[in-house]
């Protein structure tokens, strides 16, 4: 079934933020009202011109294992919503329509909100714009797909699966301003993948060090001026030092 991608108006978002306690209680926590019923005449859900195949998200992992659904769900969201430009996919108005209505069941499964503050952090854009793209429960799936999808690979989502197995990378690096450049994103990720894909040890400390190193690079070079190979080689060398290769 085909559906149009939806969005919320600015006025609706303002109203929701001002009434976040009631929104949390009535729509997210108890489910006694739908988003549209909660908005009433104060706002509305609108349709974009983009038509997509309707999709459902994976929610089959038991409690405590919900992050294991991220790789599959990033593939589903990005595949179905690939028509969005980077600018459109950075728009809170679109993702709120999904966190609060279209994929509300998924949000309750993956990001259980125990307070209105939890809801604001994961359902809205409650941080800087860049960071919000990887904190909002739906936007993050699209953006994980966006920065990892590689049509040149036998499995175009190979890096997606790798990234989702390293949630620390998403929390530590994705959303930083130094990581906005697509070349820096892909080169850093590919270097990590090439060196860590077969490594069974805990990689969290390495990922934290790589995050610091990319920040250091940004302070030393104009990253936008470096080629993919230059970034890849520098990051690869750093990781090799860290893992003792």
N, C-alpha and C positions, 0 to 999 in steps of 0.2 A: 504494500500500500504506500502510495506517495503522500508526503505531507510537506507543507511549507515550513521553513525554519522560522521560528517565532522570536519576538523580542518584546521587552517591556519599555514603556515610555519613561522618560526622565522623571516626569511627575509621579508616576507609579512608584519608581524606586525611592524617591524622596519620602513618599507617604509610608512605604514599607520600613525604611530606616527609622523614621520618627516613631513608628509603632512596633519596634522590633520585639518588645516583650510579648505583645498580643499575637504578633505573627508567629513567634516561636511556639507559644502555647496552643494556638488554634489550628495552625497549618502544619507545623513540623512535629510537635510533640504528641498532640492528641489526634490530629488529622480530622478534627470535627468540621473543618471548613476547607474547601479547595482554595487555591490562590485567587481565582476569579471571584469566588463568593466573598473572600476577605477584602478584596479591592473594592467590590461594589461599584458605585459610580465614580469612585475617586481615581480610578486608573484603569488601564486595559492592556491586554495582551494583543499584540499586532503581528501580522505576518510579513516576512520579507519576500522578495521575489524568488528566492532560492527554493526549489523543490527537491526534496531528498526522499530516498526510500526509508520508511519508518524502521527503527531498529530498537532492539532491547539490549540491555547490558547484563553481563555475567554476574550472578550473585550467589554462586554455588558453594563458595568456601565457608567453612565453619567459623564461628566467632574467634577472633584473634588472628585469623589467616586471611582477612579481607584484602590486604595488599597483594596477595597472589592473583587477584583478578585484574590488576592494573594493566598488565601487558596485553591481555585479550581485549580489554575495554578501550585501551588507547587505540588499538588497531580498528575497532568497530567505529569509534567516534570519528577518528581521522578519515577513515575510508568513506564513511557516509557524509561527512561534512567538509570534504576536501575543497569544495567549491568556494569556501570562505577565503578571503584574502587575509594576510597577516593583520591588517588594520581592523577588519571586521571581527576577526577572532580575538582581538584585544578589547572588544567592546563589552562592558559589563551588562549592557541591556540585553544582549543575546543570551549570555550564560545564566542570568537570573531566571529567564523563562524556563531554562532546563533544570536548574537546581531546585527551584521552588514549584515546578509543575510537571514538565515533561518527563523528568527523571527523578522525581522526588523519592520514589521507593528506593532507587539506587543510592541516593544521597543518605537516606536513613540507614541503609545497610552499611555503606562504606565509611561514612563520616557521622557517626552517632553524636548528635548534639545534646549535651547535658545542660545547656543554658543558652540564652539568647546571644551571649558573646561567642560561644562555640559556633552558633549558626552564622553570625556576622563574619567570622573568620573564614569559614569554609563555603558558605553559600553565596556570599557577596564578594566584592573586591575591597577588602578591608585593610590592605597594605598598599605600598607603592604599586603603581601599575604593573611594573615588571614582575615583582614578587607575587602579586595577586594572580598572575597568569598560571603560576605553579602551585598556588594555595587553594584557589577556587576549585571545588570538587569536580566540576565538568570541564572548565577551561584547561585544567592541567592535563586531562586526557588528550585533548586536541593538540596541545603544545608538545607533549611528550612524543606524539606521533609526528608532529611537524619537524622537530629537530632531529629525529632519528630515522625517519623514512628514507630509504636509499634504493631507488629503482635499479641501480647497477648491481645490487647483490642478488644472489639466487633467491634468498628470502629477503624481500625488501624491508621486513620488520625485524631483522636480526638484531640491530642495535636497540630497537624498542624493547625487546625481551631482556637484553643485557641491562639497559638502564633501569627497567622496572625491578630487576633483581638487586639493584644497588640504590635503594631509596635514599640513602645518605647523599648521593650525588644530586638527586632532585632537590632535596632540602638545602644542601650546602652550596651548590653551584648554580643550578637553574634559577633564573629570576634575578641574578646579579647583573648589574649594568655592563660589567666587563664581558658577560657571556651573551650579550644581545646579538653580536655579529654571527651570522650563520656559518661563516668559515671557521671562526673560533670554536663554535659549538661542535661542528662536525669533526674538526681536526682533534679536539680534546677528547671527545667521545670515542673516536676511532682508535686513538692511541691507547686509551684505557682498555678498550675492548681487545685490541691486539695483544696486550701484555697480561691482562687479568682474566681473559675468558676461560682459561683452563686452571686458574689458581683457586685452590679450595680454601685457602686461609681467609680470615676476616680482613676485608679490604677497606674498612671504614677510615682507619688512620691514613691510609694512602690517599683516599679520596679527599680528606680534609687538607692534606699537604698539597695535593694537586690544585685545590681551590685557592690556597694561599699563593701557589706558584703562578697561576693564571693572573691573579690580582697583581702580583709583582711584575709579571710581563707587561701588564697594562700600564704600570707606572714607569716602565723602562722604555717601551716601544709604543709607537702608534699602532695598535693591533690591526686597525683597519688597513694599514699599509702592508702588512705581512701576507704572504701567499699561504694557501692551505698547507703546502709542504713545509714551509718555514715554521708554522705554528705546530704542525704535527711532529716534526723532528725535535723541536725544543721540549714539547710535553712528553714525547716518547722517551727522550733521554732522561728527563727528570724522574719519570715513573721507573725506568730501568734502574736508576740509582736507588730509589726507594725500596724496590723489591730485591735488590742485590744481583741484578743480571748484567 
